[in-house]
Amino acid sequence: MFDGVCAGGFFLLRHCPGDRADRIYRNLWNWIASQRRPVVNDAQLQVAAREDAQVAAWIDELTRLNGQSPFGNGYDFVEETSVTASDGFSRNAATLWDEYDAVSFESREAMHERVRQFVYNDAERASITRSMRERVIERMTYRAVARRTIEFVRNDLLSNTSALTIAA
């Protein structure tokens, strides 16, 4: 699909529950990042969920969508979400493309509606295609992935060098 988008193709996308989950992860991370008191682990997030109805609603929705709680799965959910955040929440269509809602469908009828909407609307279709293409080139090409990987390794080495220097 990325090759098709880069070549100028226009795609309609079938909606799936995982798309909704990644948007919730992003919203939750944005909330975590905005807090004056740092939320750095699951225990702190669980306390926050008891104190903030929106956080509780996000956790409940993630539990419903994923069929299990985000907590107690052998890893720290907050830490794992920070990794996804550091990559820009680009692991699925709903968070990769702002246009997702405009081009996704959940049923046959909704797909037909999207086709009717875009088949004769060249300008809107072209605008969406350009925007989606730019995001793929920015985030999903081999060059973009390699650049982020090199930056990750560089930052990791620098942080380890600092720790080694301090320890010495």
DAURVEN-V44272 format. One record per residue. N is the residue number from 0. PHI is phi in radians with two decimals (* if undefined). D_FIRST is the distance of its C-alpha to the first C-alpha in Angstrom with 2 decimals. Layout:
# DAURVEN-V44272
N:PHI:D_FIRST
N:PHI:D_FIRST
This chain:
# DAURVEN-V44272
0:*:0.00
1:-1.07:3.80
2:-1.08:5.36
3:-1.12:4.96
4:-1.13:6.16
5:-1.12:8.54
6:-1.45:9.71
7:1.71:10.72
8:-1.32:8.70
9:-1.92:9.67
10:-2.22:8.24
11:-1.69:10.73
12:-2.13:10.26
13:-1.35:12.82
14:-1.21:15.05
15:-2.41:16.24
16:-1.00:19.33
17:-1.04:17.73
18:-1.07:16.25
19:-1.13:19.90
20:-1.08:21.16
21:-1.12:19.26
22:-1.15:20.64
23:-1.18:24.02
24:-0.98:23.75
25:-1.12:23.13
26:-1.07:26.04
27:-1.12:28.22
28:-1.12:27.60
29:-1.06:28.42
30:-1.12:31.56
31:-1.00:32.47
32:-1.15:32.10
33:-1.53:34.32
34:-1.35:37.20
35:-1.24:40.46
36:-1.55:41.24
37:-1.04:38.54
38:-1.95:36.64
39:-2.02:35.78
40:-2.67:35.76
41:-1.09:35.42
42:-1.05:39.14
43:-1.19:39.11
44:-1.19:36.09
45:-1.14:37.87
46:-1.11:40.94
47:-1.05:38.92
48:-1.15:37.52
49:-1.29:41.14
50:-1.72:42.03
51:-2.22:39.09
52:-1.10:38.04
53:-1.16:34.56
54:-1.09:33.82
55:-1.05:35.24
56:-1.14:33.06
57:-1.10:29.85
58:-1.10:31.07
59:-1.07:32.02
60:-1.16:28.65
61:-1.08:26.83
62:-1.08:29.37
63:-1.14:28.74
64:-1.15:24.93
65:-1.60:24.98
66:1.31:28.13
67:-2.85:30.03
68:-1.14:31.45
69:-1.28:29.62
70:-1.79:32.98
71:1.30:34.69
72:-1.92:31.77
73:1.60:32.97
74:-2.62:31.46
75:-1.47:32.18
76:-1.04:29.69
77:-1.11:30.54
78:-1.11:30.03
79:-1.10:26.68
80:-1.15:25.57
81:-1.12:26.81
82:-1.15:24.48
83:-1.09:21.44
84:-1.13:23.06
85:-1.13:23.58
86:-1.67:19.86
87:1.38:19.46
88:0.86:18.13
89:-1.96:14.52
90:-1.62:13.62
91:-2.58:12.06
92:-1.06:10.72
93:-1.18:14.36
94:-1.76:15.68
95:-1.31:12.98
96:-2.05:13.08
97:-1.09:16.51
98:-1.42:15.20
99:-0.88:13.99
100:-1.08:17.27
101:-1.30:17.09
102:-2.00:13.86
103:-1.72:14.25
104:-2.56:16.62
105:-2.00:18.74
106:-2.51:20.47
107:-1.04:20.61
108:-1.11:22.92
109:-1.14:20.75
110:-1.10:17.81
111:-1.06:20.41
112:-1.07:21.64
113:-1.10:18.30
114:-1.04:18.01
115:-1.05:21.63
116:-1.11:21.12
117:-1.73:18.47
118:-1.06:19.33
119:-1.92:22.38
120:-1.84:21.63
121:-1.06:20.26
122:-1.14:21.28
123:-1.15:19.64
124:-1.07:16.33
125:-1.15:16.58
126:-1.11:17.63
127:-1.13:14.78
128:-1.05:12.25
129:-1.06:14.38
130:-1.12:14.69
131:-1.14:11.09
132:-1.10:10.63
133:-1.02:13.83
134:-1.19:12.92
135:-1.11:9.90
136:-1.10:12.47
137:-1.18:15.15
138:-2.02:13.83
139:-2.06:10.96
140:-1.31:11.89
141:-1.00:14.38
142:-1.07:17.09
143:-1.13:16.54
144:-1.16:16.44
145:-1.09:19.42
146:-1.04:21.26
147:-1.16:21.08
148:-1.15:22.13
149:-1.09:25.02
150:-1.10:26.06
151:-1.06:26.11
152:-1.12:28.26
153:-1.01:30.43
154:-1.10:31.12
155:-1.14:31.87
156:-1.12:34.25
157:-1.10:35.93
158:-1.20:36.48
159:-1.23:37.89
160:-1.10:40.06
161:-1.08:41.46
162:-1.15:42.24
163:-1.19:43.90
164:-1.10:45.89
165:-1.15:47.11
166:-1.18:48.06
167:-1.31:49.98
